[in-house]
Amino acid sequence: MYSFSKKKLLPTELIETLILTGLIFFGLNLSIQNYQVEGSSMDPTLKESDCVIASKLAYASVRSTFLFSSPKSGDIVVFEYPEDRSRYFVKRIVAGPGDTINMENGNVYINGKILIEPYVINTGSTDYLPYIISEDEYFVLGDNRSASNDSRSWGTIKTEHLVGKYMFGYDSPMCSVIKYRSNEIQ
């Protein structure tokens, strides 16, 4: 029969719990990030002050090869604003490497075919001449085109600007409760 002393187990269990807690925190910090939406560029999908969780591992890559999945048209992504990498934006990818994009009267055409976008509330009347997306670049647009600062204004984003893929959002009252590590995104 074995006999365990509670005095000897308590410090060991405490140390194991602290190590496990640290590993979980480290793993979460490496894999996800939360942000708070600023502005209405992604209405109706994301509202101002909504909070979003982005997977930082979704587009992890080694030597330009994505480990899990590559960014695809339709993905909502969080990325560093190309003109000020200390700011973060959230937009939808509409075209990727090798695609030709153009816009006529607000309608988006990818490789000559109209892009069906049921999530867009206001297409606006933008015209955009045909443009071929280069390797490692993506064309991103907000769902509320009339209120969005996006690739139409400052061009494509590079793979290196991608921070993560949108996983889910939660209401803004929770955002102030769950402030694990928050940044504002536009």
Sequence and secondary structure as in RCSB ss.txt:
>XXXX:A:sequence
MYSFSKKKLLPTELIETLILTGLIFFGLNLSIQNYQVEGSSMDPTLKESDCVIASKLAYASVRSTFLFSSPKSGD
IVVFEYPEDRSRYFVKRIVAGPGDTINMENGNVYINGKILIEPYVINTGSTDYLPYIISEDEYFVLGDNRSASND
SRSWGTIKTEHLVGKYMFGYDSPMCSVIKYRSNEIQ
>XXXX:A:secstr
     HHHHHHHHHHHHHHHHHHHHHHHHHHEEEEEE SSTTTTTS TT EEEEESSTT EETTEESS    TT 
EEEEEETTEEEEEEEEEEEE TT EEEEETTEEEETTEE   TT SB TT  EEEEE  TTEEEEE SBGGG  S
HHHH  EEGGGEEEEEEEEE HHHHHH  SSEEEE 
